[in-house]
Amino acid sequence: MIWQLDLILCLFIIICAIAAINVKDLLGAVIILGAYSFFMCLLWTEMGAVDVAFTEASVGAGVGTVLFIAAVSKTKRRSKD
Amino acid sequence: MTGVNDMMTKQSDDVIVKTLSRLLIPFMQIYALYVIAHGHYSPGGGFQGGVILGASIILLVITYGLDNALRKMSEKLNTILCSTGVFIYAGIGVLCLILGGNFLDYAELDQILHVGIAQARSLGILGVEVGVGVTVMAAMISIFLDIATGGLPSKEKNIQGKRA
C-alpha cells in the first residue's frame, strides 16, 4: 500500500461523489457516477482486493452505468431540485 | 403516441459505432469465457464473467437495435438460459448430495469422474461457475431489456407503434 496514492484516489472519489449529487444534468450525474466507480475500482486494486475490484469495474462502471442511462432516457434529463 | 423514447433500443445510424461494436463484441465474449474458465484460481469467476457476457449482448442491443438483437438472443431463449444456469448450479449440488456427501461437496464427484479428489473439487467448482455465469448473463440482459423497453415485449411495442 502506498498512502500517497490512497490519499489521491480517496480525494478523487469524494470529489466524484459530491459532484454526482450536485450536478443538475441527470445524464452527467450518471457519467460522474461511472467515474466514481472506476476510481473505487482503482482503490480496491491498490488495496489488494482484486476480485472486488473486478466486480466493481464490470458491474459498477459497466452494466450499472448502462442501466442508469436506459432509465434516464425514459425520463426528463434535467433535475428539478 | 406512447411517449416512449427508444434511444437505447433503436438501431444506431453511426457507421463508426456499428463497426467498432461488431469488432469488439467477439473479443468481449472470449474475454468473458476466459474469466469464467479461470475463475477458480485467479480473480474473476462466474458472476464477473456473466456480467461481461451480458454486457456484450447489451452492446448489441444498443448499436444494432432491439429487433436485430432479439433475432440472435430471443427473450424465450433468455428465460430458458436463466433457469438453466440455476439448474446446473443446483444439479451439481444435489448430485453431490445423492453421492453421499453434503450439498456442493465436490469431493464426492470423484465417484463419477475418477480423476482424484482434488481434481474433482476443481471441476465441480468450474461447473458451478458456468451455471452462475449463464444465469447472471440472462438476468443482466433481462433487466436491461425491461428498463430500455419500459417492460413491453418487442411485438406488442411494434403493434402499439403502428396504432400510434
gemmi code that builds the backbone of each chain (N, CA, C; Angstrom):
import gemmi

chains = {
    "A": [
        ("MET", (0.829, -1.209, 0.000), (0.000, 0.000, 0.000), (0.863, 1.258, 0.000)),
        ("ILE", (0.536, 2.177, -0.874), (1.220, 3.475, -0.943), (0.221, 4.524, -0.447)),
        ("TRP", (0.534, 5.178, 0.695), (-0.511, 6.031, 1.289), (-0.758, 7.277, 0.449)),
        ("GLN", (0.264, 7.754, -0.303), (0.031, 8.933, -1.145), (-0.996, 8.639, -2.223)),
        ("LEU", (-0.845, 7.437, -2.859), (-1.792, 7.040, -3.908), (-3.193, 6.856, -3.336)),
        ("ASP", (-3.258, 6.241, -2.128), (-4.548, 6.088, -1.445), (-5.223, 7.430, -1.245)),
        ("LEU", (-4.416, 8.422, -0.778), (-4.969, 9.743, -0.464), (-5.513, 10.392, -1.727)),
        ("ILE", (-4.734, 10.315, -2.839), (-5.180, 10.942, -4.089), (-6.468, 10.285, -4.583)),
        ("LEU", (-6.504, 8.934, -4.531), (-7.696, 8.226, -5.010), (-8.910, 8.551, -4.143)),
        ("CYS", (-8.721, 8.607, -2.814), (-9.821, 8.963, -1.918), (-10.343, 10.356, -2.227)),
        ("LEU", (-9.396, 11.291, -2.498), (-9.784, 12.664, -2.837), (-10.640, 12.677, -4.093)),
        ("PHE", (-10.201, 11.933, -5.135), (-10.964, 11.866, -6.387), (-12.344, 11.264, -6.144)),
        ("ILE", (-12.397, 10.208, -5.290), (-13.683, 9.547, -5.015), (-14.643, 10.514, -4.350)),
        ("ILE", (-14.135, 11.296, -3.356), (-15.018, 12.235, -2.657), (-15.480, 13.332, -3.604)),
        ("ILE", (-14.558, 13.827, -4.467), (-14.946, 14.862, -5.435), (-16.033, 14.328, -6.359)),
        ("CYS", (-15.842, 13.091, -6.875), (-16.827, 12.497, -7.788), (-18.164, 12.304, -7.095)),
        ("ALA", (-18.143, 11.851, -5.815), (-19.395, 11.605, -5.103), (-20.168, 12.898, -4.910)),
        ("ILE", (-19.454, 13.982, -4.489), (-20.144, 15.255, -4.261), (-20.666, 15.812, -5.585)),
        ("ALA", (-19.841, 15.678, -6.658), (-20.271, 16.198, -7.958), (-21.493, 15.446, -8.469)),
        ("ALA", (-21.531, 14.106, -8.276), (-22.667, 13.315, -8.765), (-23.958, 13.717, -8.074)),
        ("ILE", (-23.859, 14.147, -6.805), (-25.075, 14.581, -6.105), (-25.517, 15.954, -6.588)),
        ("ASN", (-24.549, 16.851, -6.827), (-24.902, 18.245, -7.046), (-25.199, 18.602, -8.493)),
        ("VAL", (-24.770, 17.734, -9.459), (-24.968, 18.090, -10.866), (-26.456, 18.070, -11.209)),
        ("LYS", (-26.933, 19.085, -11.958), (-28.356, 19.166, -12.297), (-28.708, 18.233, -13.450)),
        ("ASP", (-27.762, 18.040, -14.397), (-27.985, 17.174, -15.556), (-27.898, 15.707, -15.123)),
        ("LEU", (-29.009, 14.952, -15.280), (-29.027, 13.578, -14.762), (-28.063, 12.677, -15.530)),
        ("LEU", (-27.944, 12.903, -16.870), (-27.015, 12.086, -17.649), (-25.572, 12.339, -17.204)),
        ("GLY", (-25.268, 13.623, -16.930), (-23.941, 13.959, -16.413), (-23.683, 13.291, -15.075)),
        ("ALA", (-24.734, 13.258, -14.216), (-24.578, 12.616, -12.907), (-24.263, 11.132, -13.064)),
        ("VAL", (-24.907, 10.476, -14.063), (-24.650, 9.052, -14.287), (-23.206, 8.834, -14.728)),
        ("ILE", (-22.711, 9.705, -15.627), (-21.335, 9.554, -16.106), (-20.348, 9.768, -14.964)),
        ("ILE", (-20.640, 10.769, -14.095), (-19.754, 11.021, -12.950), (-19.792, 9.827, -11.990)),
        ("LEU", (-20.977, 9.205, -11.855), (-21.072, 8.014, -11.010), (-20.233, 6.874, -11.588)),
        ("GLY", (-20.171, 6.794, -12.945), (-19.299, 5.794, -13.566), (-17.837, 6.069, -13.261)),
        ("ALA", (-17.447, 7.364, -13.301), (-16.071, 7.728, -12.954), (-15.775, 7.395, -11.498)),
        ("TYR", (-16.777, 7.649, -10.610), (-16.647, 7.289, -9.186), (-16.374, 5.791, -9.038)),
        ("SER", (-17.156, 4.991, -9.804), (-16.991, 3.541, -9.728), (-15.596, 3.133, -10.181)),
        ("PHE", (-15.110, 3.814, -11.222), (-13.784, 3.460, -11.760), (-12.684, 3.777, -10.749)),
        ("PHE", (-12.784, 4.961, -10.082), (-11.779, 5.288, -9.067), (-11.871, 4.334, -7.878)),
        ("MET", (-13.117, 3.943, -7.540), (-13.308, 2.958, -6.469), (-12.612, 1.648, -6.843)),
        ("CYS", (-12.735, 1.269, -8.140), (-12.098, 0.040, -8.626), (-10.582, 0.139, -8.494)),
        ("LEU", (-10.017, 1.333, -8.842), (-8.567, 1.518, -8.695), (-8.145, 1.401, -7.237)),
        ("LEU", (-8.999, 1.946, -6.335), (-8.663, 1.897, -4.903), (-8.705, 0.462, -4.393)),
        ("TRP", (-9.726, -0.308, -4.822), (-9.777, -1.720, -4.418), (-8.524, -2.448, -4.893)),
        ("THR", (-8.133, -2.204, -6.167), (-6.943, -2.876, -6.697), (-5.712, -2.505, -5.895)),
        ("GLU", (-5.608, -1.226, -5.548), (-4.433, -0.751, -4.831), (-4.362, -1.353, -3.429)),
        ("MET", (-5.538, -1.634, -2.851), (-5.555, -2.225, -1.513), (-5.465, -3.744, -1.552)),
        ("GLY", (-5.328, -4.327, -2.768), (-5.086, -5.765, -2.872), (-6.319, -6.624, -3.040)),
        ("ALA", (-7.513, -6.016, -3.130), (-8.744, -6.797, -3.294), (-9.099, -6.842, -4.781)),
        ("VAL", (-8.357, -7.692, -5.523), (-8.506, -7.674, -6.982), (-9.876, -8.200, -7.409)),
        ("ASP", (-10.396, -9.183, -6.662), (-11.690, -9.764, -7.035), (-12.817, -8.745, -6.891)),
        ("VAL", (-12.785, -7.995, -5.776), (-13.791, -6.949, -5.558), (-13.655, -5.866, -6.624)),
        ("ALA", (-12.392, -5.530, -6.965), (-12.161, -4.509, -7.984), (-12.730, -4.943, -9.328)),
        ("PHE", (-12.587, -6.233, -9.635), (-13.127, -6.776, -10.892), (-14.643, -6.606, -10.932)),
        ("THR", (-15.295, -6.952, -9.800), (-16.749, -6.806, -9.736), (-17.160, -5.345, -9.881)),
        ("GLU", (-16.421, -4.464, -9.192), (-16.730, -3.038, -9.252), (-16.612, -2.525, -10.687)),
        ("ALA", (-15.559, -2.961, -11.403), (-15.350, -2.481, -12.768), (-16.439, -2.989, -13.698)),
        ("SER", (-16.812, -4.284, -13.560), (-17.779, -4.835, -14.515), (-19.208, -4.409, -14.171)),
        ("VAL", (-19.572, -4.433, -12.881), (-20.952, -4.108, -12.505), (-21.126, -2.606, -12.320)),
        ("GLY", (-20.255, -1.987, -11.508), (-20.425, -0.569, -11.197), (-20.213, 0.334, -12.386)),
        ("ALA", (-19.043, 0.176, -13.031), (-18.716, 1.087, -14.131), (-19.285, 0.612, -15.455)),
        ("GLY", (-19.568, -0.689, -15.599), (-20.041, -1.202, -16.884), (-21.549, -1.252, -16.987)),
        ("VAL", (-22.143, -2.319, -16.417), (-23.579, -2.547, -16.597), (-24.419, -1.520, -15.837)),
        ("GLY", (-23.949, -1.125, -14.619), (-24.709, -0.161, -13.837), (-24.920, 1.152, -14.561)),
        ("THR", (-23.838, 1.658, -15.207), (-23.944, 2.905, -15.959), (-24.946, 2.771, -17.098)),
        ("VAL", (-24.899, 1.616, -17.807), (-25.822, 1.408, -18.925), (-27.268, 1.387, -18.435)),
        ("LEU", (-27.508, 0.703, -17.297), (-28.873, 0.637, -16.765), (-29.360, 2.020, -16.355)),
        ("PHE", (-28.472, 2.819, -15.737), (-28.867, 4.177, -15.342), (-29.174, 5.023, -16.564)),
        ("ILE", (-28.352, 4.889, -17.638), (-28.600, 5.685, -18.845), (-29.931, 5.274, -19.472)),
        ("ALA", (-30.222, 3.955, -19.477), (-31.508, 3.492, -20.001), (-32.656, 4.070, -19.190)),
        ("ALA", (-32.475, 4.165, -17.862), (-33.533, 4.738, -17.025), (-33.674, 6.228, -17.277)),
        ("VAL", (-32.521, 6.936, -17.448), (-32.590, 8.382, -17.687), (-33.266, 8.663, -19.024)),
        ("SER", (-33.020, 7.778, -20.043), (-33.613, 8.013, -21.355), (-35.136, 7.860, -21.312)),
        ("LYS", (-35.687, 7.288, -20.226), (-37.141, 7.157, -20.078), (-37.744, 8.352, -19.364)),
        ("THR", (-36.886, 9.216, -18.781), (-37.416, 10.355, -18.016), (-36.882, 11.648, -18.614)),
        ("LYS", (-37.158, 12.753, -17.935), (-36.581, 14.036, -18.349), (-35.127, 14.082, -17.917)),
        ("ARG", (-34.317, 14.791, -18.741), (-32.887, 14.776, -18.483), (-32.499, 15.741, -17.375)),
        ("ARG", (-33.298, 16.829, -17.201), (-32.943, 17.823, -16.190), (-33.619, 17.501, -14.864)),
        ("SER", (-32.887, 17.724, -13.793), (-33.444, 17.543, -12.467), (-34.100, 18.841, -12.018)),
        ("LYS", (-35.222, 18.727, -11.256), (-35.950, 19.927, -10.819), (-35.288, 20.600, -9.626)),
        ("ASP", (-34.815, 19.786, -8.664), (-34.288, 20.391, -7.438), (-32.871, 20.898, -7.604)),
    ],
    "B": [
        ("MET", (-49.426, 7.586, -29.932), (-48.221, 8.199, -29.327), (-48.026, 7.636, -27.930)),
        ("THR", (-46.982, 6.832, -27.766), (-46.757, 6.218, -26.467), (-45.886, 7.087, -25.570)),
        ("GLY", (-45.143, 8.004, -26.162), (-44.262, 8.844, -25.369), (-43.018, 8.128, -24.908)),
        ("VAL", (-42.758, 6.944, -25.483), (-41.580, 6.183, -25.065), (-40.390, 6.585, -25.931)),
        ("ASN", (-39.341, 6.994, -25.303), (-38.126, 7.364, -26.022), (-37.269, 6.113, -26.175)),
        ("ASP", (-37.191, 5.560, -27.404), (-36.412, 4.333, -27.577), (-35.009, 4.612, -28.106)),
        ("MET", (-34.332, 5.542, -27.443), (-32.935, 5.843, -27.780), (-32.048, 4.611, -27.616)),
        ("MET", (-32.344, 3.779, -26.563), (-31.455, 2.660, -26.261), (-31.752, 1.440, -27.122)),
        ("THR", (-32.933, 1.384, -27.768), (-33.323, 0.148, -28.430), (-33.431, 0.271, -29.941)),
        ("LYS", (-33.241, 1.469, -30.524), (-33.303, 1.537, -31.983), (-31.895, 1.456, -32.560)),
        ("GLN", (-31.830, 1.079, -33.855), (-30.533, 0.852, -34.484), (-29.774, 2.166, -34.628)),
        ("SER", (-28.466, 2.112, -34.342), (-27.645, 3.316, -34.454), (-27.372, 3.631, -35.920)),
        ("ASP", (-27.288, 4.938, -36.257), (-27.000, 5.328, -37.635), (-25.499, 5.481, -37.879)),
        ("ASP", (-24.715, 5.507, -36.795), (-23.297, 5.840, -36.904), (-22.501, 4.613, -37.359)),
        ("VAL", (-21.769, 4.747, -38.494), (-21.034, 3.608, -39.030), (-19.843, 3.265, -38.130)),
        ("ILE", (-19.281, 4.282, -37.455), (-18.131, 4.029, -36.574), (-18.567, 3.187, -35.379)),
        ("VAL", (-19.690, 3.585, -34.773), (-20.187, 2.850, -33.609), (-20.509, 1.414, -33.978)),
        ("LYS", (-21.179, 1.231, -35.149), (-21.590, -0.124, -35.518), (-20.390, -1.005, -35.847)),
        ("THR", (-19.411, -0.453, -36.609), (-18.232, -1.252, -36.970), (-17.421, -1.615, -35.737)),
        ("LEU", (-17.253, -0.601, -34.846), (-16.438, -0.844, -33.653), (-17.084, -1.889, -32.752)),
        ("SER", (-18.404, -1.814, -32.595), (-19.046, -2.807, -31.717), (-19.016, -4.181, -32.360)),
        ("ARG", (-19.123, -4.225, -33.716), (-19.046, -5.529, -34.371), (-17.676, -6.161, -34.167)),
        ("LEU", (-16.616, -5.319, -34.162), (-15.266, -5.845, -33.899), (-15.089, -6.232, -32.438)),
        ("LEU", (-15.729, -5.461, -31.524), (-15.432, -5.591, -30.097), (-16.192, -6.741, -29.442)),
        ("ILE", (-17.433, -6.998, -29.919), (-18.303, -7.954, -29.222), (-17.685, -9.362, -29.140)),
        ("PRO", (-17.090, -9.928, -30.235), (-16.490, -11.258, -30.094), (-15.362, -11.302, -29.079)),
        ("PHE", (-14.535, -10.237, -29.028), (-13.439, -10.228, -28.060), (-13.972, -10.125, -26.638)),
        ("MET", (-15.056, -9.344, -26.439), (-15.668, -9.281, -25.110), (-16.145, -10.655, -24.671)),
        ("GLN", (-16.760, -11.391, -25.622), (-17.299, -12.697, -25.245), (-16.180, -13.697, -24.957)),
        ("ILE", (-15.102, -13.648, -25.766), (-13.963, -14.536, -25.498), (-13.355, -14.217, -24.136)),
        ("TYR", (-13.242, -12.898, -23.825), (-12.682, -12.499, -22.537), (-13.574, -12.967, -21.389)),
        ("ALA", (-14.902, -12.872, -21.599), (-15.822, -13.326, -20.554), (-15.666, -14.832, -20.323)),
        ("LEU", (-15.518, -15.592, -21.416), (-15.331, -17.038, -21.259), (-14.016, -17.329, -20.539)),
        ("TYR", (-12.974, -16.513, -20.835), (-11.689, -16.668, -20.133), (-11.869, -16.433, -18.640)),
        ("VAL", (-12.615, -15.353, -18.300), (-12.816, -15.024, -16.882), (-13.564, -16.145, -16.175)),
        ("ILE", (-14.600, -16.718, -16.856), (-15.355, -17.807, -16.224), (-14.472, -19.047, -16.070)),
        ("ALA", (-13.712, -19.384, -17.135), (-12.947, -20.628, -17.122), (-11.794, -20.570, -16.138)),
        ("HIS", (-11.240, -19.355, -15.873), (-10.123, -19.245, -14.936), (-10.585, -18.745, -13.575)),
        ("GLY", (-11.920, -18.810, -13.314), (-12.457, -18.201, -12.106), (-12.005, -18.851, -10.828)),
        ("HIS", (-11.638, -20.154, -10.864), (-11.359, -20.800, -9.590), (-9.905, -20.690, -9.166)),
        ("TYR", (-9.000, -20.152, -9.985), (-7.660, -19.895, -9.450), (-7.104, -18.546, -9.834)),
        ("SER", (-7.944, -17.614, -10.213), (-7.482, -16.243, -10.468), (-8.672, -15.311, -10.222)),
        ("PRO", (-8.432, -13.993, -10.123), (-9.556, -13.078, -9.922), (-10.598, -13.223, -11.020)),
        ("GLY", (-11.840, -13.016, -10.644), (-12.940, -13.211, -11.588), (-13.733, -14.427, -11.185)),
        ("GLY", (-14.593, -14.875, -12.062), (-15.422, -16.033, -11.752), (-16.730, -15.947, -12.496)),
        ("GLY", (-17.689, -16.752, -12.033), (-18.957, -16.845, -12.742), (-19.689, -15.519, -12.828)),
        ("PHE", (-19.750, -14.790, -11.697), (-20.534, -13.559, -11.691), (-19.938, -12.505, -12.623)),
        ("GLN", (-18.607, -12.262, -12.491), (-17.988, -11.225, -13.316), (-18.016, -11.594, -14.792)),
        ("GLY", (-17.704, -12.861, -15.095), (-17.748, -13.304, -16.485), (-19.152, -13.206, -17.063)),
        ("GLY", (-20.155, -13.567, -16.239), (-21.530, -13.463, -16.705), (-21.935, -12.032, -16.979)),
        ("VAL", (-21.475, -11.114, -16.119), (-21.799, -9.700, -16.343), (-21.177, -9.218, -17.652)),
        ("ILE", (-19.913, -9.622, -17.921), (-19.262, -9.191, -19.158), (-19.973, -9.799, -20.361)),
        ("LEU", (-20.374, -11.075, -20.236), (-21.104, -11.740, -21.321), (-22.436, -11.038, -21.575)),
        ("GLY", (-23.127, -10.628, -20.485), (-24.371, -9.891, -20.654), (-24.137, -8.520, -21.267)),
        ("ALA", (-23.017, -7.864, -20.872), (-22.716, -6.540, -21.411), (-22.493, -6.595, -22.910)),
        ("SER", (-21.943, -7.725, -23.420), (-21.725, -7.825, -24.867), (-23.065, -7.855, -25.604)),
        ("ILE", (-24.072, -8.555, -25.048), (-25.388, -8.577, -25.691), (-26.074, -7.217, -25.554)),
        ("ILE", (-25.870, -6.540, -24.390), (-26.446, -5.206, -24.205), (-25.868, -4.243, -25.234)),
        ("LEU", (-24.547, -4.369, -25.506), (-23.920, -3.534, -26.543), (-24.551, -3.804, -27.902)),
        ("LEU", (-24.866, -5.082, -28.157), (-25.528, -5.447, -29.422), (-26.894, -4.772, -29.523)),
        ("VAL", (-27.660, -4.751, -28.400), (-28.980, -4.112, -28.415), (-28.841, -2.621, -28.674)),
        ("ILE", (-27.846, -1.962, -28.027), (-27.708, -0.519, -28.162), (-27.322, -0.139, -29.596)),
        ("THR", (-26.395, -0.907, -30.197), (-25.887, -0.483, -31.507), (-26.725, -1.014, -32.663)),
        ("TYR", (-27.202, -2.256, -32.599), (-27.910, -2.838, -33.744), (-29.419, -2.868, -33.571)),
        ("GLY", (-29.919, -2.323, -32.457), (-31.361, -2.253, -32.290), (-31.920, -3.501, -31.630)),
        ("LEU", (-33.100, -3.334, -31.036), (-33.699, -4.424, -30.265), (-34.089, -5.594, -31.159)),
        ("ASP", (-34.641, -5.288, -32.347), (-35.166, -6.375, -33.174), (-34.057, -7.266, -33.694)),
        ("ASN", (-32.925, -6.655, -34.143), (-31.796, -7.463, -34.609), (-31.201, -8.292, -33.483)),
        ("ALA", (-31.144, -7.691, -32.273), (-30.554, -8.417, -31.138), (-31.452, -9.558, -30.709)),
        ("LEU", (-32.787, -9.327, -30.756), (-33.703, -10.402, -30.341), (-33.657, -11.563, -31.317)),
        ("ARG", (-33.252, -11.281, -32.580), (-33.107, -12.386, -33.528), (-31.948, -13.300, -33.102)),
        ("LYS", (-30.876, -12.714, -32.528), (-29.757, -13.522, -32.024), (-30.077, -14.154, -30.681)),
        ("MET", (-30.788, -13.416, -29.842), (-30.968, -13.811, -28.434), (-32.400, -13.462, -28.064)),
        ("SER", (-33.337, -14.397, -28.357), (-34.741, -14.081, -28.112), (-35.033, -14.118, -26.616)),
        ("GLU", (-36.161, -13.495, -26.255), (-36.495, -13.453, -24.825), (-36.830, -14.834, -24.287)),
        ("LYS", (-37.356, -15.711, -25.190), (-37.648, -17.076, -24.770), (-36.348, -17.813, -24.417)),
        ("LEU", (-35.344, -17.704, -25.338), (-34.038, -18.327, -25.086), (-33.416, -17.765, -23.816)),
        ("ASN", (-33.608, -16.444, -23.605), (-33.050, -15.783, -22.430), (-33.644, -16.364, -21.152)),
        ("THR", (-34.978, -16.560, -21.160), (-35.632, -17.133, -19.978), (-35.164, -18.557, -19.732)),
        ("ILE", (-35.022, -19.333, -20.850), (-34.561, -20.725, -20.696), (-33.156, -20.751, -20.108)),
        ("LEU", (-32.260, -19.873, -20.624), (-30.880, -19.835, -20.116), (-30.858, -19.455, -18.644)),
        ("CYS", (-31.738, -18.495, -18.273), (-31.779, -18.016, -16.887), (-32.062, -19.167, -15.935)),
        ("SER", (-33.005, -20.041, -16.308), (-33.310, -21.158, -15.404), (-32.325, -22.310, -15.580)),
        ("THR", (-31.708, -22.436, -16.791), (-30.723, -23.497, -16.990), (-29.524, -23.325, -16.066)),
        ("GLY", (-29.088, -22.060, -15.883), (-27.944, -21.803, -15.017), (-28.213, -22.229, -13.593)),
        ("VAL", (-29.407, -21.882, -13.087), (-29.776, -22.291, -11.723), (-29.833, -23.808, -11.639)),
        ("PHE", (-30.337, -24.446, -12.736), (-30.430, -25.908, -12.754), (-29.037, -26.530, -12.691)),
        ("ILE", (-28.053, -25.970, -13.443), (-26.689, -26.511, -13.399), (-26.128, -26.405, -11.981)),
        ("TYR", (-26.317, -25.207, -11.383), (-25.788, -24.977, -10.030), (-26.401, -25.966, -9.038)),
        ("ALA", (-27.753, -25.983, -8.998), (-28.427, -26.840, -8.019), (-28.226, -28.304, -8.368)),
        ("GLY", (-28.119, -28.619, -9.682), (-27.936, -30.009, -10.096), (-26.629, -30.571, -9.601)),
        ("ILE", (-25.542, -29.781, -9.715), (-24.247, -30.255, -9.206), (-24.316, -30.430, -7.686)),
        ("GLY", (-25.001, -29.478, -7.016), (-25.129, -29.580, -5.570), (-25.887, -30.831, -5.153)),
        ("VAL", (-27.012, -31.091, -5.812), (-27.834, -32.244, -5.447), (-27.143, -33.548, -5.841)),
        ("LEU", (-26.353, -33.505, -6.950), (-25.600, -34.695, -7.363), (-24.630, -35.104, -6.262)),
        ("CYS", (-23.956, -34.100, -5.658), (-23.065, -34.399, -4.536), (-23.850, -34.980, -3.374)),
        ("LEU", (-25.078, -34.462, -3.176), (-25.929, -34.948, -2.087), (-26.302, -36.406, -2.324)),
        ("ILE", (-26.652, -36.722, -3.611), (-27.053, -38.102, -3.934), (-25.882, -39.054, -3.745)),
        ("LEU", (-24.654, -38.588, -4.072), (-23.487, -39.463, -3.967), (-23.013, -39.646, -2.530)),
        ("GLY", (-23.707, -39.049, -1.573), (-23.415, -39.354, -0.191), (-22.705, -38.265, 0.582)),
        ("GLY", (-22.504, -37.085, -0.020), (-21.827, -36.002, 0.700), (-22.814, -34.941, 1.118)),
        ("ASN", (-22.295, -33.755, 1.416), (-23.144, -32.607, 1.700), (-23.502, -31.913, 0.397)),
        ("PHE", (-24.405, -30.894, 0.484), (-24.752, -30.095, -0.682), (-23.502, -29.350, -1.168)),
        ("LEU", (-23.181, -29.465, -2.458), (-21.998, -28.851, -3.075), (-20.695, -29.376, -2.478)),
        ("ASP", (-20.692, -30.631, -2.014), (-19.465, -31.254, -1.516), (-18.774, -31.937, -2.706)),
        ("TYR", (-17.910, -31.177, -3.397), (-17.416, -31.620, -4.712), (-16.579, -32.893, -4.638)),
        ("ALA", (-16.045, -33.209, -3.468), (-15.162, -34.379, -3.366), (-15.882, -35.651, -3.771)),
        ("GLU", (-17.225, -35.695, -3.546), (-17.989, -36.896, -3.887), (-18.091, -37.111, -5.395)),
        ("LEU", (-17.860, -36.052, -6.180), (-17.933, -36.196, -7.641), (-16.855, -37.134, -8.161)),
        ("ASP", (-15.830, -37.405, -7.343), (-14.754, -38.318, -7.744), (-15.292, -39.708, -8.072)),
        ("GLN", (-16.433, -40.097, -7.428), (-17.007, -41.421, -7.709), (-17.482, -41.543, -9.151)),
        ("ILE", (-17.857, -40.409, -9.781), (-18.283, -40.444, -11.189), (-17.105, -40.174, -12.112)),
        ("LEU", (-16.297, -39.153, -11.753), (-15.295, -38.655, -12.706), (-14.004, -39.472, -12.692)),
        ("HIS", (-13.664, -40.108, -11.546), (-12.434, -40.901, -11.380), (-11.180, -40.118, -11.759)),
        ("VAL", (-11.019, -38.898, -11.214), (-9.828, -38.101, -11.536), (-9.075, -37.691, -10.276)),
        ("GLY", (-9.438, -38.220, -9.130), (-8.785, -37.792, -7.898), (-9.609, -36.705, -7.226)),
        ("ILE", (-9.531, -36.648, -5.869), (-10.428, -35.761, -5.122), (-10.147, -34.291, -5.433)),
        ("ALA", (-8.852, -33.920, -5.498), (-8.517, -32.508, -5.734), (-9.025, -32.052, -7.095)),
        ("GLN", (-8.780, -32.880, -8.122), (-9.227, -32.521, -9.473), (-10.758, -32.506, -9.547)),
        ("ALA", (-11.419, -33.420, -8.799), (-12.889, -33.433, -8.796), (-13.432, -32.160, -8.180)),
        ("ARG", (-12.789, -31.672, -7.101), (-13.214, -30.392, -6.499), (-13.064, -29.253, -7.501)),
        ("SER", (-11.913, -29.237, -8.217), (-11.667, -28.174, -9.204), (-12.728, -28.179, -10.305)),
        ("LEU", (-13.032, -29.389, -10.832), (-14.026, -29.490, -11.901), (-15.421, -29.136, -11.398)),
        ("GLY", (-15.727, -29.515, -10.139), (-17.022, -29.164, -9.570), (-17.213, -27.669, -9.463)),
        ("ILE", (-16.159, -26.967, -8.986), (-16.247, -25.511, -8.890), (-16.407, -24.907, -10.276)),
        ("LEU", (-15.690, -25.458, -11.283), (-15.819, -24.941, -12.646), (-17.254, -25.077, -13.147)),
        ("GLY", (-17.885, -26.249, -12.871), (-19.272, -26.439, -13.296), (-20.213, -25.444, -12.648)),
        ("VAL", (-20.007, -25.199, -11.348), (-20.857, -24.239, -10.645), (-20.663, -22.838, -11.208)),
        ("GLU", (-19.386, -22.495, -11.535), (-19.118, -21.161, -12.095), (-19.825, -20.980, -13.428)),
        ("VAL", (-19.829, -22.058, -14.260), (-20.524, -21.970, -15.546), (-22.007, -21.706, -15.327)),
        ("GLY", (-22.609, -22.418, -14.357), (-24.026, -22.202, -14.065), (-24.310, -20.784, -13.627)),
        ("VAL", (-23.469, -20.256, -12.705), (-23.646, -18.881, -12.231), (-23.506, -17.906, -13.393)),
        ("GLY", (-22.502, -18.130, -14.263), (-22.272, -17.219, -15.386), (-23.465, -17.167, -16.316)),
        ("VAL", (-24.046, -18.323, -16.652), (-25.197, -18.358, -17.568), (-26.380, -17.603, -16.967)),
        ("THR", (-26.643, -17.843, -15.671), (-27.782, -17.171, -15.037), (-27.583, -15.669, -14.962)),
        ("VAL", (-26.356, -15.242, -14.573), (-26.106, -13.803, -14.432), (-26.218, -13.115, -15.794)),
        ("MET", (-25.700, -13.765, -16.859), (-25.813, -13.178, -18.202), (-27.282, -12.956, -18.558)),
        ("ALA", (-28.114, -14.001, -18.373), (-29.527, -13.890, -18.745), (-30.235, -12.849, -17.890)),
        ("ALA", (-29.887, -12.784, -16.592), (-30.548, -11.819, -15.716), (-30.192, -10.395, -16.094)),
        ("MET", (-28.906, -10.157, -16.433), (-28.485, -8.806, -16.821), (-29.199, -8.359, -18.095)),
        ("ILE", (-29.267, -9.257, -19.106), (-29.950, -8.909, -20.353), (-31.422, -8.629, -20.077)),
        ("SER", (-32.023, -9.458, -19.211), (-33.447, -9.303, -18.908), (-33.721, -7.966, -18.221)),
        ("ILE", (-32.862, -7.592, -17.246), (-33.052, -6.312, -16.542), (-32.924, -5.161, -17.524)),
        ("PHE", (-31.884, -5.225, -18.390), (-31.683, -4.132, -19.339), (-32.868, -4.014, -20.298)),
        ("LEU", (-33.349, -5.152, -20.825), (-34.469, -5.097, -21.778), (-35.719, -4.547, -21.099)),
        ("ASP", (-35.948, -4.927, -19.834), (-37.121, -4.416, -19.131), (-37.042, -2.905, -18.949)),
        ("ILE", (-35.845, -2.393, -18.607), (-35.738, -0.948, -18.405), (-35.817, -0.215, -19.740)),
        ("ALA", (-35.094, -0.737, -20.769), (-34.978, 0.002, -22.020), (-36.274, 0.002, -22.819)),
        ("THR", (-37.099, -1.055, -22.689), (-38.351, -1.076, -23.438), (-39.539, -0.666, -22.588)),
        ("GLY", (-39.313, -0.309, -21.332), (-40.415, 0.047, -20.452), (-41.265, -1.155, -20.082)),
        ("GLY", (-40.711, -2.363, -20.174), (-41.432, -3.559, -19.782), (-42.289, -4.165, -20.873)),
        ("LEU", (-42.365, -3.503, -22.040), (-43.191, -4.053, -23.118), (-42.388, -5.038, -23.938)),
        ("PRO", (-42.906, -6.207, -24.280), (-42.240, -7.076, -25.247), (-42.197, -6.401, -26.616)),
        ("SER", (-41.236, -6.819, -27.446), (-40.997, -6.086, -28.693), (-42.199, -6.136, -29.632)),
        ("LYS", (-42.921, -7.287, -29.674), (-44.037, -7.401, -30.621), (-45.168, -6.451, -30.249)),
        ("GLU", (-45.520, -6.432, -28.947), (-46.576, -5.523, -28.508), (-46.197, -4.076, -28.761)),
        ("LYS", (-44.902, -3.809, -28.594), (-44.437, -2.449, -28.803), (-44.625, -2.047, -30.270)),
        ("ASN", (-44.313, -2.977, -31.216), (-44.489, -2.672, -32.630), (-45.957, -2.429, -32.948)),
        ("ILE", (-46.857, -3.259, -32.369), (-48.287, -3.083, -32.634), (-48.727, -1.720, -32.129)),
        ("GLN", (-48.268, -1.371, -30.920), (-48.638, -0.055, -30.387), (-48.098, 1.062, -31.258)),
        ("GLY", (-46.859, 0.878, -31.766), (-46.269, 1.901, -32.623), (-47.079, 2.078, -33.898)),
        ("LYS", (-47.586, 0.955, -34.478), (-48.377, 1.054, -35.707), (-49.703, 1.757, -35.441)),
        ("ARG", (-50.326, 1.441, -34.274), (-51.584, 2.108, -33.928), (-51.364, 3.604, -33.751)),
        ("ALA", (-50.256, 3.948, -33.096), (-49.993, 5.369, -32.878), (-49.613, 6.014, -34.201)),
    ],
}
model = gemmi.Model(1)
for chain_id, residues in chains.items():
    chain = gemmi.Chain(chain_id)
    for i, (resn, *xyz) in enumerate(residues, 1):
        res = gemmi.Residue()
        res.name, res.seqid = resn, gemmi.SeqId(i, " ")
        for name, pos in zip(("N", "CA", "C"), xyz):
            atom = gemmi.Atom()
            atom.name, atom.element = name, gemmi.Element(name[0])
            atom.pos, atom.b_iso = gemmi.Position(*pos), 0.0
            res.add_atom(atom)
        chain.add_residue(res)
    model.add_chain(chain)
structure = gemmi.Structure()
structure.add_model(model)
structure.setup_entities()
